[in-house]
């Protein structure tokens, strides 16, 4: 986990050197809002509920 956090820090340093202050601030807000779950986080994927019954199509 420590190595992963170090990689994240290096990535953020590179990103900050590329983006302007406003863009980097927006990136940080997005990271805080979305967390580090990626697409496998609690809002994405997982089991689905039962499907509603459909009327047969003609």
C-alpha positions as semicolon CSV with decimal commas, in nm:
position;residue;x (nm);y (nm);z (nm)
1;X;0,000;0,000;0,000
2;X;0,287;0,235;0,081
3;X;0,439;0,181;-0,265
4;X;0,103;0,255;-0,422
5;X;0,077;0,584;-0,232
6;X;0,430;0,677;-0,342
7;X;0,335;0,611;-0,704
8;X;0,024;0,827;-0,660
9;X;0,241;1,108;-0,520
10;X;0,481;1,087;-0,815
11;X;0,187;1,088;-1,056
12;X;0,038;1,395;-0,888
13;X;0,373;1,579;-0,911
14;X;0,394;1,508;-1,284
15;X;0,034;1,609;-1,333
16;X;0,083;1,933;-1,143
17;X;0,378;2,023;-1,367
18;X;0,158;1,972;-1,675
19;X;-0,167;2,135;-1,564
20;X;-0,217;2,497;-1,468
21;X;-0,328;2,579;-1,111
22;X;-0,698;2,595;-1,200
23;X;-0,691;2,262;-1,383
24;X;-0,500;2,088;-1,105
25;X;-0,741;2,222;-0,843
26;X;-1,032;2,084;-1,047
27;X;-0,853;1,748;-1,071
28;X;-0,808;1,736;-0,692
29;X;-1,176;1,814;-0,634
30;X;-1,274;1,536;-0,873
31;X;-1,047;1,292;-0,690
32;X;-1,201;1,380;-0,355
33;X;-1,551;1,356;-0,495
34;X;-1,503;1,025;-0,673
35;X;-1,250;0,877;-0,436
36;X;-1,008;0,618;-0,560
37;X;-1,266;0,351;-0,637
38;X;-1,237;0,370;-1,014
39;X;-1,518;0,198;-1,199
40;X;-1,524;-0,095;-0,958
41;X;-1,636;0,119;-0,667
42;X;-1,959;0,089;-0,476
43;X;-2,163;0,288;-0,730
44;X;-2,062;0,078;-1,030
45;X;-2,112;-0,288;-1,099
46;X;-2,227;-0,533;-0,839
47;X;-2,540;-0,744;-0,837
48;X;-2,851;-0,612;-1,002
49;X;-3,201;-0,633;-0,873
50;X;-3,471;-0,838;-1,040
51;X;-3,568;-0,731;-1,388
52;X;-3,923;-0,606;-1,440
53;X;-4,150;-0,833;-1,641
54;X;-4,201;-0,722;-1,999
55;X;-4,502;-0,772;-2,218
56;X;-4,427;-0,988;-2,521
57;X;-4,353;-0,790;-2,833
58;X;-4,546;-0,864;-3,150
